Amino acid sequence: MAGGIPTAAPQLAGGYLTGRALIFPLSLVISLFFLWGFSYGLLDVLNKHFQTVLGITKLESTGLQVMYFGGGYLLFSPVAAEVLKRRGYKLTILMGLTLYSLGAVLFWPVAKSADSNANGRAVFGGFCACTLVIACGLATLETAANSYAVVIGNPASASARLQFCQSWNGVASFIGPLIASKFFFSGENQNNLTNVQYVYLAVACAGAAVGVLFFFAKLPEVSEAVLEDDQAGHVAQGSIWKQFNMWFAFGAQFCYVGAQVTIATFFINYAHENGDITTAKGSTMLSYALITFTVGRFVATGLAVIFSPEFIMVVYSCCAIALTAYVSAAAKGVASVGILIAIFFFEAPMYPTIFAMGTKNLGRHTRRAAGILVMGVSGGAVFPPIQGAIADAKGTRVSYIVPTIGFVYVLGYVAVNWVRGGMKIMAPKAEESTVDEITYDNEKNDVIVEEREKKNNEMA
């Protein structure tokens, strides 16, 4: 099939794809990052829109984040990890795209019901249910795509590769608020939900189109046996429960995502209260913040080629802590919104870097570890209600102490890893592995990795 992996499979450099052989599978994966970035970009804007149209409080509006990050990522990530372990990357991705598109389609009838239902909280409950279905799909996609981006290429550049893929997530996330500022908050649309249903119908169609592409594509697969052999001499021993670095990474991911989500969730409220900025302009400024986030990811991708990911994270975490603490304690006026935007730059590389650090050298545990780290995204369900309660009681500015605490934990995790790794500043060099070739399996309709050297040793 045109565009697919040819039956005369490309050669591996070591135990991974390189060069042109890497372009096609990574391009497919990038399309997934784009989809969930767009969905996340819309989510933060919907908080303020539902407050206006449905008459709910700031705290109540965080129900979207609870469903998205708590219901979807916390509860469904283990399911996705088990499917990934048993059935591989392709089927897991197709399952995720199906759930994603289904949840988006369900926005249509819920938005229509708002015209005849005066109970805004009941309608909001329907939107939360739709968000839960979307989140289950996205949790599945993240479990597969993040892990795939890490294991398919050179282990030494795993962090930079995942950083690059995640950068396209950022590109999509700022497009979401731009669309929302035009279709949700302009003119008569600022007081109704009509355009919400059309936007999410388009989201569903996009998800279905990507699903068709994946269905017909020949996606390279990497078996768990290969992962074990590929990291021979480095892989951690024992059960998944004894991989302490991974569990600490889960905590860091939980705190980082909680901080990231809550910063964006109350961005428009902060801009309105502290900078006297209108809701529509605040949505546009949120897009600028997400552009800054995207730039931060691309910059971090370049830096990861030169500097060690642990060193980059230590520097960025310190900057994020300082700026967030200042926003919470002293910043006022339009300039304070600019400082809030700057935080997006320094938080940008945290998720992919923590993910790569947490799944490093796990061998057969890699796929389950991916699901566990994606569960860490559930921090986005815990932090916003806490900040929302503080914002209702003390004001939005003071509530930004919550993400500050999250960044402190992240700094602790990456600093410990940096010290344990010898406090290296420069990026590590590539390592060789034992797998040397891939072939195409016509029966399974995907590409598998053959452990030539391992088999030869067993026969000797």
Secondary structure, DSSP 8 states (H G I E B T S, - for coil): -TTS--SS--B-SSSS--THHHHHHHHHHHHHHHHHHHHHHHHHHHHHHHHHHH---HHHHTHHHIIIIIIIIIHHHHHHHHHHHHH-HHHHHHHHHHHHHHHHHHHHHHHHHTTT---HHHHHHHHHHHHHHHHHHHHHHHHHHHHHHHHSS-GGGHHHHHHHHHHHHHHHHHHHHHHHHHHTSSGGGGG--HHHHHHHHHHHHHHHHHHHHHHHS--B---HHHHHHHTTTTS--S-GGG-HHHHHHHHHHHHHHHHHHHHHHTHHHHHHHHH---HHHHHHHHHHHHHHHHHHHHHHHHHHHHB-HHHHHHHHHHHHHHHHHHHHHT--SHHHHHHHHHHHHHHTTHHHHHHHHHTTT-GGGHHHHHHHHHHGGGHHHHHHHHHHHHHHHH-HHHHTHHHHHHHHHHHHHHHHHHHHTT---B-------S--EEEEETTTTEEEEE-HHHHHHHH-
